[in-house]
Amino acid sequence: AQKVTQAQTEISVVEKEDVTLDCVYETRDTTYYLFWYKQPPSGELVFLIRRNSFDEQNEISGRYSWNFQKSTSSFNFTITASQVVDSAVYFCALTLYNQGGKLIFGQGTELSVKP
Amino acid sequence: DAGVTQSPTHLIKTRGQHVTLRCSPISGHKSVSWYQQVLGQGPQFIFQYYEKEERGRGNFPDRFSARQFPNYSSELNVNALLLGDSALYLCASSLGSGAGTEAFFGQGTRLTVV
């Protein structure tokens, strides 16, 4: 069975601190995609990044960076110099190649950035 | 450009009643998916429709049904509501139905069953 685990339920940091959100996934499939979504209080899920299982290159986008390691089945997300606007719930998700658009989400990590 | 729109935004229903939730995808998107998000948990996949055909179904009872119309909008229907159906229902649209296709989410319909 496929599963996504986000062990950190809540994280609280002070503005300008760096913070890493952990994501561990389980699947026996060799072709899959991993995602990160941000959910602000308004409710909609905002797409942040997509990675396929054959691309282990780390990625940086502004203050955001992602570390994908197949050896540990992890896809961690780091925010550098956090800001109050980063406060939200962040979800890691998995989709299998043969399951179309079905996203399997983790439980989410609620990030609170205090001024 | 308009994003994914869902209606209504909030809804209160009584146990045993029926509810219909509506979703309009982004223009040009042919796939719509529905998710249920119970408070404090991640979204759970309910259905995916592409070109008016069901492409996937999650582990939900038959009380849940959906359809997609020729204009690609979609409805999610839930019969015989239970207290446990209280949740945020999210609709997502995407260009295609394949894995890895970026999904764009609406703001959801918050359903409360009393």
Interface residues (C-beta under 8 A of the other chain):
Chain A: V4 T31 Y32 Y33 Y37 S42 G43 E44 L45 V46 F47 R50 N52 F91 A93 T95 L96 Y97 N98 Q99 G100 G101 K102 L103 I104 F105 G106 Q107 G108
Chain B: G3 V4 S31 S33 Y35 G40 Q41 G42 P43 Q44 F45 Q48 Y50 R55 G56 G58 L88 L90 A92 S94 S97 G98 A99 G100 T101 E102 A103 F104 F105 G106 Q107 G108 R110
